[in-house]
Amino acid sequence: MKHESRTGMTDLVSVIIPTYNSAAHIRQTIDAVLAQTHPHVDLIVVDDGSIDNTRVLLAHYGDKLRVVEQANQGVCRARNAGLAQARGEFICFLDHDDVWYPEMLALQLQAFGADADVGCVYANYTHWYPDAQGRHGDPDELRARITMDTELDASMSGWIYHLLLIDCHVQTSAAMLRREVFRRCGAYDESLPYSEDWDLWLRISRQFQFRKLKNISVLYRQVEGQGSRKTRDVDYRTRLLEKAVATWGLGSPDGTLLPRRAFARQLALYHADYGMGWVQAGRPGRAARSFIRALQVDPLQPRPLAYLVLSMFGWRPKWG
């Protein structure tokens, strides 16, 4: 049995799976955790008020995992509830439909080494798309096409705050963190319905280094209606980045700077991308405000201007 509960064990990894109505996928996710080559795993599943068959499926695992139940309150509160119950000195959050390959935890623990400045080790991942019938392929068959690479990606390791101002490079299901990170940086911000992971990585990157493994250890399941594809009333992504730069500037703690022009260019693209969501939703007025904001951030960016003009004439992209 993989589960281990001795709090004095220095290599105990607490794996927290927040779940809501995940009967279709949760067993595959849990089985991937229990199949890890690293033997000391404290598995916690936080059921966020499921109304399907999820709880029945969880009961079949007995003492191989612990179940925390709560009324439906969202993924941030579910993750924080699991964190409050965690016994390990290392913490992982795994989405309820993603899958790990067996060496995931062992490689991450090895990458931490003895460097206390490293707060997070994150692996590479691949998008896991369904076929025409909506079925996801066999993980082992996909693995046969992936080259094993246990080296560190130096370009995405170290003090990476400045890199996180460009994109959310750390995928939640691919990250392992020291418990100390949460003591110093706090947990998930429960007021954020989106970009909550990016917010956490930014806060951590102000006080800890990251290390990235080149190895693809995570299958990131893609499904219709995925949260990252929804257009929300608030553009949380650009709001988060603007707040980060206002608070900490453009430089990592080691002094490495992101050029202001590069930040402006990327921020404008995010504003434009948000506007495109409103174009596709048939809301040209909302879209125009985002395109204008993009031009204010970076007047030299041609794409927002083109989108603005085209949307005024009723254009919608073919991919919408």
Backbone hydrogen bonds in HBPLUS format (Angstrom, degrees):
<---DONOR---> <-ACCEPTOR-->    atom                        ^
c    i                          cat <-CA-CA->   ^        H-A-AA   ^      H-
h    n   atom  resd res      DA  || num        DHA   H-A  angle D-A-AA Bond
n    s   type  num  typ     dist DA aas  dist angle  dist       angle   num
A0041-VAL N   A0002-LYS O   3.26 MM  39  5.83 176.4  2.26 146.3 145.3     1
A0004-GLU N   A0041-VAL O   3.03 MM  37  5.65 136.7  2.22 124.9 132.6     2
A0009-MET N   A0006-ARG O   3.22 MM   3  5.79 168.2  2.24 118.5 121.1     3
A0012-LEU N   A0009-MET O   3.37 MM   3  5.49 162.6  2.40 111.0 110.5     4
A0013-VAL N   A0040-HIS O   3.09 MM  27  6.41 167.4  2.11 150.0 152.6     5
A0042-ASP N   A0013-VAL O   2.80 MM  29  5.91 170.1  1.81 148.0 149.3     6
A0014-SER N   A0090-PHE O   2.83 MM  76  6.18 164.5  1.85 165.7 160.6     7
A0092-CYS N   A0014-SER O   2.85 MM  78  6.24 152.3  1.93 162.7 164.4     8
A0015-VAL N   A0042-ASP O   2.89 MM  27  6.08 150.1  1.98 136.0 145.0     9
A0044-ILE N   A0015-VAL O   2.84 MM  29  6.06 174.0  1.85 169.8 169.2    10
A0016-ILE N   A0092-CYS O   2.79 MM  76  6.11 169.3  1.80 158.5 161.1    11
A0094-LEU N   A0016-ILE O   2.93 MM  78  6.12 162.1  1.96 147.1 152.3    12
A0017-ILE N   A0044-ILE O   2.85 MM  27  6.26 162.4  1.88 160.2 166.2    13
A0046-VAL N   A0017-ILE O   2.89 MM  29  6.10 155.2  1.95 138.1 146.3    14
A0019-THR N   A0046-VAL O   2.85 MM  27  6.02 161.1  1.89 164.4 158.9    15
A0048-ASP N   A0019-THR O   2.80 MM  29  5.86 172.9  1.81 173.4 176.0    16
A0025-HIS N   A0022-SER O   2.97 MM   3  5.67 148.0  2.07 122.8 130.6    17
A0026-ILE N   A0022-SER O   2.85 MM   4  5.44 163.7  1.88 173.8 170.5    18
A0028-GLN N   A0025-HIS O   3.11 MM   3  5.66 122.7  2.45 114.7 127.5    19
A0029-THR N   A0025-HIS O   3.29 MM   4  6.59 156.6  2.35 152.8 159.7    20
A0030-ILE N   A0026-ILE O   2.91 MM   4  6.14 168.5  1.93 158.4 160.6    21
A0031-ASP N   A0027-ARG O   2.87 MM   4  5.92 165.6  1.89 150.4 155.1    22
A0032-ALA N   A0028-GLN O   3.19 MM   4  6.27 143.7  2.33 135.0 143.5    23
A0033-VAL N   A0029-THR O   3.31 MM   4  6.70 141.9  2.46 140.9 150.5    24
A0033-VAL N   A0030-ILE O   2.98 MM   3  5.17 125.3  2.29 100.5 114.9    25
A0034-LEU N   A0030-ILE O   2.99 MM   4  6.35 163.2  2.02 158.2 162.5    26
A0035-ALA N   A0031-ASP O   3.02 MM   4  6.10 123.3  2.36 135.4 148.9    27
A0036-GLN N   A0033-VAL O   3.17 MM   3  5.53 164.9  2.19 116.1 117.4    28
A0037-THR N   A0102-PRO O   2.92 MM  65  5.67 161.0  1.96 143.0 142.2    29
A0066-ARG N   A0043-LEU O   2.88 MM  23  6.31 157.2  1.93 153.2 160.4    30
A0045-VAL N   A0066-ARG O   2.84 MM  21  6.22 165.2  1.87 167.8 172.8    31
A0068-VAL N   A0045-VAL O   2.87 MM  23  6.19 162.5  1.90 150.4 155.1    32
A0047-ASP N   A0068-VAL O   2.76 MM  21  6.12 143.9  1.89 156.8 168.7    33
A0070-GLN N   A0047-ASP O   3.07 MM  23  6.32 152.0  2.15 175.7 167.5    34
A0057-LEU N   A0053-ASN O   3.23 MM   4  6.53 160.7  2.27 156.5 161.8    35
A0058-LEU N   A0054-THR O   3.00 MM   4  6.29 155.0  2.06 154.6 162.2    36
A0059-ALA N   A0055-ARG O   3.08 MM   4  6.24 149.9  2.17 143.7 150.9    37
A0060-HIS N   A0057-LEU O   3.25 MM   3  5.52 141.7  2.40 101.9 111.7    38
A0061-TYR N   A0058-LEU O   3.11 MM   3  5.78 161.1  2.15 118.6 123.7    39
A0062-GLY N   A0059-ALA O   3.28 MM   3  5.76 166.1  2.30 114.1 118.2    40
A0064-LYS N   A0061-TYR O   3.08 MM   3  5.60 163.0  2.11 136.5 140.3    41
A0078-ALA N   A0074-GLY O   3.13 MM   4  6.33 152.0  2.21 146.5 155.2    42
A0079-ARG N   A0075-VAL O   2.87 MM   4  6.05 161.6  1.90 151.3 155.3    43
A0080-ASN N   A0076-CYS O   2.95 MM   4  6.19 164.9  1.98 152.0 156.4    44
A0081-ALA N   A0077-ARG O   2.85 MM   4  5.94 148.4  1.95 141.3 150.0    45
A0082-GLY N   A0078-ALA O   3.05 MM   4  6.32 153.3  2.13 146.7 153.1    46
A0083-LEU N   A0079-ARG O   2.90 MM   4  6.18 154.8  1.96 148.5 156.3    47
A0084-ALA N   A0080-ASN O   3.02 MM   4  6.24 149.0  2.12 143.9 150.9    48
A0085-GLN N   A0082-GLY O   3.00 MM   3  5.22 140.7  2.16 102.8 114.3    49
A0086-ALA N   A0083-LEU O   3.17 MM   3  5.05 154.9  2.24 100.5 108.1    50
A0179-ARG N   A0089-GLU O   2.93 MM  90  5.13 156.3  1.98 136.4 133.1    51
A0091-ILE N   A0177-LEU O   2.71 MM  86  5.12 160.3  1.74 152.4 159.5    52
A0177-LEU N   A0091-ILE O   2.81 MM  86  5.12 163.8  1.84 149.6 155.3    53
A0098-ASP N   A0095-ASP O   3.23 MM   3  5.59 169.8  2.24 116.4 119.5    54
A0099-VAL N   A0219-LEU O   3.18 MM 120  5.13 159.8  2.22 139.2 145.3    55
A0219-LEU N   A0099-VAL O   2.80 MM 120  5.13 165.3  1.82 157.7 162.2    56
A0101-TYR N   A0217-SER O   2.90 MM 116  5.19 149.1  1.99 144.8 146.7    57
A0104-MET N   A0101-TYR O   3.10 MM   3  5.79 168.8  2.12 132.8 134.9    58
A0107-LEU N   A0103-GLU O   3.02 MM   4  6.08 168.1  2.04 167.8 169.8    59
A0108-GLN N   A0104-MET O   3.21 MM   4  6.43 156.5  2.27 148.4 155.1    60
A0109-LEU N   A0105-LEU O   2.97 MM   4  6.17 167.7  1.99 157.8 160.3    61
A0110-GLN N   A0106-ALA O   3.11 MM   4  6.25 159.5  2.15 144.9 150.7    62
A0111-ALA N   A0107-LEU O   3.05 MM   4  6.23 147.3  2.16 140.5 149.1    63
A0111-ALA N   A0108-GLN O   3.08 MM   3  5.03 117.3  2.49  93.0 108.4    64
A0112-PHE N   A0108-GLN O   3.15 MM   4  6.50 137.5  2.34 147.1 157.5    65
A0112-PHE N   A0109-LEU O   3.26 MM   3  5.34 133.8  2.49  97.1 108.8    66
A0118-VAL N   A0115-ASP O   3.17 MM   3  5.78 163.4  2.19 115.7 120.7    67
A0209-GLN N   A0117-ASP O   2.66 MM  92  5.72 171.3  1.67 154.4 157.0    68
A0119-GLY N   A0209-GLN O   2.89 MM  90  5.83 151.5  1.97 151.3 156.2    69
A0178-ARG N   A0119-GLY O   3.08 MM  59  5.48 155.3  2.14 143.2 148.3    70
A0211-ARG N   A0120-CYS O   2.92 MM  91  6.41 143.2  2.06 149.1 160.3    71
A0121-VAL N   A0176-MET O   2.96 MM  55  5.35 157.4  2.01 152.1 159.5    72
A0176-MET N   A0121-VAL O   2.88 MM  55  5.35 148.9  1.98 145.1 155.4    73
A0122-TYR N   A0211-ARG O   2.83 MM  89  6.34 157.2  1.88 161.4 168.9    74
A0213-LEU N   A0122-TYR O   2.90 MM  91  6.24 158.1  1.95 149.4 156.4    75
A0123-ALA N   A0174-ALA O   2.86 MM  51  5.11 157.8  1.91 141.8 145.8    76
A0124-ASN N   A0215-ASN O   3.05 MM  91  5.53 149.4  2.15 152.1 149.1    77
A0217-SER N   A0124-ASN O   3.09 MM  93  6.12 155.4  2.16 142.6 139.1    78
A0126-THR N   A0218-VAL O   3.05 MM  92  6.45 153.1  2.12 159.9 166.4    79
A0220-TYR N   A0126-THR O   2.95 MM  94  5.95 173.9  1.95 159.8 161.2    80
A0128-TRP N   A0220-TYR O   2.81 MM  92  5.30 161.1  1.84 137.9 132.4    81
A0222-GLN N   A0128-TRP O   2.91 MM  94  5.65 163.4  1.94 147.7 142.2    82
A0131-ASP N   A0135-ARG O   2.81 MM   4  5.41 151.0  1.89 135.7 142.0    83
A0134-GLY N   A0131-ASP O   2.88 MM   3  5.18 162.7  1.91 116.1 119.9    84
A0141-GLU N   A0138-ASP O   3.10 MM   3  5.34 122.2  2.44 103.8 117.8    85
A0142-LEU N   A0138-ASP O   3.09 MM   4  6.44 156.1  2.15 154.6 161.8    86
A0143-ARG N   A0139-PRO O   2.89 MM   4  6.09 149.7  1.98 144.2 153.2    87
A0144-ALA N   A0140-ASP O   3.26 MM   4  6.48 139.7  2.43 138.9 147.0    88
A0145-ARG N   A0142-LEU O   3.00 MM   3  5.59 155.5  2.06 114.0 121.5    89
A0146-ILE N   A0143-ARG O   2.97 MM   3  5.09 167.2  1.99 112.4 116.0    90
A0214-LYS N   A0151-GLU O   2.96 MM  63  5.89 176.6  1.96 171.1 169.9    91
A0153-ASP N   A0212-LYS O   2.77 MM  59  5.41 163.6  1.80 149.0 153.3    92
A0156-MET N   A0153-ASP O   3.11 MM   3  5.68 152.5  2.19 115.0 122.5    93
A0157-SER N   A0154-ALA O   3.32 MM   3  5.04 166.4  2.34 106.6 105.3    94
A0158-GLY N   A0210-PHE O   2.61 MM  52  5.13 163.8  1.64 162.4 156.6    95
A0210-PHE N   A0158-GLY O   2.82 MM  52  5.13 165.4  1.85 140.6 141.5    96
A0163-LEU N   A0160-ILE O   2.97 MM   3  5.13 125.4  2.28 102.5 117.2    97
A0164-LEU N   A0160-ILE O   2.99 MM   4  6.31 147.0  2.10 154.4 164.6    98
A0164-LEU N   A0161-TYR O   3.00 MM   3  5.09 122.2  2.35  98.2 113.4    99
A0166-ILE N   A0163-LEU O   3.08 MM   3  5.54 160.5  2.12 110.5 116.7   100
A0174-ALA N   A0171-GLN O   2.85 MM   3  5.32 154.1  1.92 118.2 127.0   101
A0175-ALA N   A0172-THR O   3.34 MM   3  5.66 173.7  2.34 117.7 118.0   102
A0181-VAL N   A0178-ARG O   3.07 MM   3  5.55 148.2  2.17 111.0 119.1   103
A0182-PHE N   A0179-ARG O   3.02 MM   3  5.75 133.2  2.24 118.7 127.7   104
A0184-ARG N   A0180-GLU O   3.13 MM   4  6.38 149.8  2.22 150.8 157.6   105
A0185-CYS N   A0181-VAL O   2.77 MM   4  5.74 152.8  1.84 149.6 158.4   106
A0186-GLY N   A0182-PHE O   3.02 MM   4  4.64 141.4  2.17 117.0 122.2   107
A0192-LEU N   A0189-ASP O   3.15 MM   3  5.85 168.8  2.16 120.8 124.1   108
A0199-ASP N   A0195-SER O   2.99 MM   4  6.20 159.4  2.03 150.0 155.6   109
A0200-LEU N   A0196-GLU O   3.18 MM   4  6.35 152.9  2.25 135.7 142.1   110
A0201-TRP N   A0197-ASP O   2.95 MM   4  6.31 162.3  1.98 155.3 159.6   111
A0202-LEU N   A0198-TRP O   2.99 MM   4  6.20 160.5  2.03 153.2 158.0   112
A0203-ARG N   A0199-ASP O   3.15 MM   4  6.41 160.9  2.19 148.1 152.6   113
A0204-ILE N   A0200-LEU O   2.95 MM   4  6.18 163.9  1.97 156.6 161.2   114
A0205-SER N   A0201-TRP O   2.85 MM   4  5.95 156.4  1.90 149.2 155.9   115
A0206-ARG N   A0203-ARG O   3.32 MM   3  5.57 156.8  2.38 103.2 110.0   116
A0207-GLN N   A0204-ILE O   2.92 MM   3  5.59 157.6  1.97 119.9 126.6   117
A0208-PHE N   A0204-ILE O   2.86 MM   4  5.83 143.9  1.99 159.1 169.5   118
A0229-ARG N   A0226-GLN O   2.93 MM   3  5.61 162.0  1.96 122.7 128.7   119
A0230-LYS N   A0227-GLY O   3.26 MM   3  5.53 170.8  2.27 113.4 116.1   120
A0236-TYR N   A0234-VAL O   3.04 MM   2  5.59 123.7  2.37 106.4  90.6   121
A0239-ARG N   A0235-ASP O   3.17 MM   4  6.34 162.1  2.20 154.3 159.7   122
A0240-LEU N   A0236-TYR O   2.90 MM   4  5.89 156.8  1.95 143.0 148.8   123
A0241-LEU N   A0237-ARG O   3.16 MM   4  6.45 163.1  2.19 150.6 154.3   124
A0242-GLU N   A0238-THR O   2.96 MM   4  6.06 164.6  1.99 150.9 155.2   125
A0243-LYS N   A0239-ARG O   3.03 MM   4  6.14 156.0  2.09 145.9 152.4   126
A0244-ALA N   A0240-LEU O   2.95 MM   4  6.19 154.8  2.02 147.4 154.6   127
A0245-VAL N   A0241-LEU O   3.07 MM   4  6.29 166.1  2.09 152.9 155.1   128
A0246-ALA N   A0242-GLU O   3.04 MM   4  6.17 153.4  2.11 141.4 149.3   129
A0247-THR N   A0243-LYS O   2.96 MM   4  6.12 139.3  2.13 142.6 153.3   130
A0247-THR N   A0244-ALA O   3.16 MM   3  5.12 125.5  2.47  92.3 106.3   131
A0248-TRP N   A0244-ALA O   2.76 MM   4  5.86 174.7  1.77 162.4 163.7   132
A0249-GLY N   A0245-VAL O   2.85 MM   4  4.25 138.8  2.02 113.1 122.2   133
A0258-LEU N   A0250-LEU O   2.99 MM   8  5.46 157.0  2.04 139.9 146.9   134
A0252-SER N   A0256-THR O   2.83 MM   4  5.29 160.9  1.86 153.5 154.7   135
A0255-GLY N   A0252-SER O   2.85 MM   3  5.37 162.3  1.88 123.8 127.3   136
A0262-ALA N   A0259-PRO O   3.00 MM   3  5.29 120.3  2.37 103.4 117.9   137
A0263-PHE N   A0259-PRO O   3.10 MM   4  6.52 156.8  2.16 154.9 161.6   138
A0264-ALA N   A0260-ARG O   2.93 MM   4  6.15 165.3  1.95 154.1 157.9   139
A0265-ARG N   A0261-ARG O   2.95 MM   4  6.09 159.6  1.99 147.0 152.6   140
A0266-GLN N   A0262-ALA O   3.08 MM   4  6.26 162.7  2.11 146.1 150.3   141
A0267-LEU N   A0263-PHE O   2.84 MM   4  6.00 164.1  1.87 155.2 160.3   142
A0268-ALA N   A0264-ALA O   2.94 MM   4  6.04 158.1  1.99 147.0 152.7   143
A0269-LEU N   A0265-ARG O   3.14 MM   4  6.39 150.4  2.23 140.9 148.7   144
A0270-TYR N   A0266-GLN O   3.00 MM   4  6.35 149.5  2.09 148.2 156.4   145
A0271-HIS N   A0267-LEU O   2.98 MM   4  6.32 156.6  2.04 150.3 156.4   146
A0272-ALA N   A0268-ALA O   2.91 MM   4  6.16 158.1  1.96 147.8 154.1   147
A0273-ASP N   A0269-LEU O   2.82 MM   4  6.00 153.3  1.89 144.7 152.4   148
A0274-TYR N   A0270-TYR O   2.95 MM   4  6.15 155.2  2.01 147.0 153.2   149
A0275-GLY N   A0271-HIS O   2.96 MM   4  6.25 153.1  2.04 144.6 152.4   150
A0276-MET N   A0272-ALA O   2.90 MM   4  6.24 145.8  2.02 145.5 155.0   151
A0277-GLY N   A0273-ASP O   3.21 MM   4  6.59 139.6  2.39 139.3 149.0   152
A0277-GLY N   A0274-TYR O   3.12 MM   3  5.21 128.0  2.40  96.5 109.9   153
A0278-TRP N   A0275-GLY O   3.01 MM   3  5.22 123.8  2.34  99.8 113.6   154
A0279-VAL N   A0275-GLY O   2.99 MM   4  6.40 144.1  2.13 145.0 156.1   155
A0280-GLN N   A0276-MET O   2.97 MM   4  6.20 165.5  1.99 152.0 154.3   156
A0281-ALA N   A0277-GLY O   3.10 MM   4  6.29 130.1  2.36 129.3 142.6   157
A0283-ARG N   A0278-TRP O   2.81 MM   5  5.10 167.9  1.82 161.0 157.5   158
A0282-GLY N   A0279-VAL O   2.99 MM   3  5.16 160.3  2.03 108.1 113.6   159
A0287-ALA N   A0283-ARG O   3.06 MM   4  6.30 159.9  2.10 152.1 158.5   160
A0288-ALA N   A0284-PRO O   2.83 MM   4  5.97 155.3  1.89 146.8 152.5   161
A0289-ARG N   A0285-GLY O   3.33 MM   4  6.63 151.8  2.42 144.4 150.0   162
A0290-SER N   A0287-ALA O   3.08 MM   3  5.35 121.4  2.44 102.0 116.0   163
A0291-PHE N   A0287-ALA O   3.00 MM   4  6.36 157.4  2.05 154.2 161.3   164
A0292-ILE N   A0288-ALA O   2.89 MM   4  6.06 159.1  1.94 152.0 157.3   165
A0293-ARG N   A0289-ARG O   3.00 MM   4  6.16 152.0  2.08 137.9 145.8   166
A0294-ALA N   A0290-SER O   2.92 MM   4  6.16 151.1  2.01 144.8 152.6   167
A0295-LEU N   A0291-PHE O   3.08 MM   4  6.39 151.2  2.16 143.3 150.3   168
A0296-GLN N   A0292-ILE O   2.97 MM   4  6.28 143.5  2.10 144.3 154.7   169
A0297-VAL N   A0293-ARG O   3.03 MM   4  6.30 150.3  2.12 147.4 154.7   170
A0298-ASP N   A0294-ALA O   2.95 MM   4  6.17 158.8  2.00 148.6 154.6   171
A0301-GLN N   A0298-ASP O   3.08 MM   3  5.66 167.9  2.09 124.0 125.9   172
A0306-ALA N   A0302-PRO O   3.12 MM   4  6.39 161.7  2.16 157.4 162.7   173
A0307-TYR N   A0303-ARG O   2.92 MM   4  6.18 165.1  1.95 159.8 164.0   174
A0308-LEU N   A0304-PRO O   2.86 MM   4  6.01 157.5  1.91 146.9 153.3   175
A0309-VAL N   A0305-LEU O   3.05 MM   4  6.29 167.4  2.07 154.1 155.9   176
A0310-LEU N   A0306-ALA O   3.00 MM   4  6.13 173.0  2.00 155.9 158.2   177
A0311-SER N   A0307-TYR O   2.86 MM   4  5.90 162.2  1.89 151.2 156.5   178
A0312-MET N   A0308-LEU O   3.21 MM   4  6.33 142.2  2.36 141.1 150.0   179
A0313-PHE N   A0310-LEU O   3.03 MM   3  5.40 148.2  2.13 106.4 116.0   180
A0315-TRP N   A0310-LEU O   3.17 MM   5  5.44 158.3  2.22 141.4 137.7   181
A0314-GLY N   A0311-SER O   3.09 MM   3  5.08 156.1  2.15 110.2 109.4   182
A0320-GLY N   A0317-PRO O   3.04 MM   3  5.38 159.9  2.08 109.4 115.7   183
